[in-house]
Amino acid sequence: MLKTKNISILIVSLICIPSFVALTDSCKPSQKVAAKTGVQLWAENCQRCHNTPSPNTFSPEQWETIGMHMQTRALLTETERKKIVEFLKQ
């Protein structure tokens, strides 16, 4: 009985662990996306839903808040959000 249970645990582990690793790897941005600048990401992502505001429309603090909100709404990664916000704050 114990041997069967151990074999079952081993089989489940061999099936589940590679699946989990594949899922977590798929969440990483591609190298092509990671190489983009804040200005490129801003132009590509923000215009999908609305006209892009001028960077001087809001203060640096406001851009931080807007960036956090839009990260969730636009499904941006942390890196993408940081690059966009840094561009907008300059």
PEGI-V730528 format. One record per run of one state. SS is the DSSP state (H for helix, E for strand, L for the rest). FROM is the first residue (numbers start at 0). LEN is the number of residues. Records with the same first field share a line. If there is no record, write none. Layout:
BEGIN
SS: FROM-LEN  FROM-LEN
END
This chain:
BEGIN
L: 0-1  26-4  34-3  46-8  57-2  74-3  89-1
H: 1-25  30-4  37-9  54-3  59-15  77-12
END
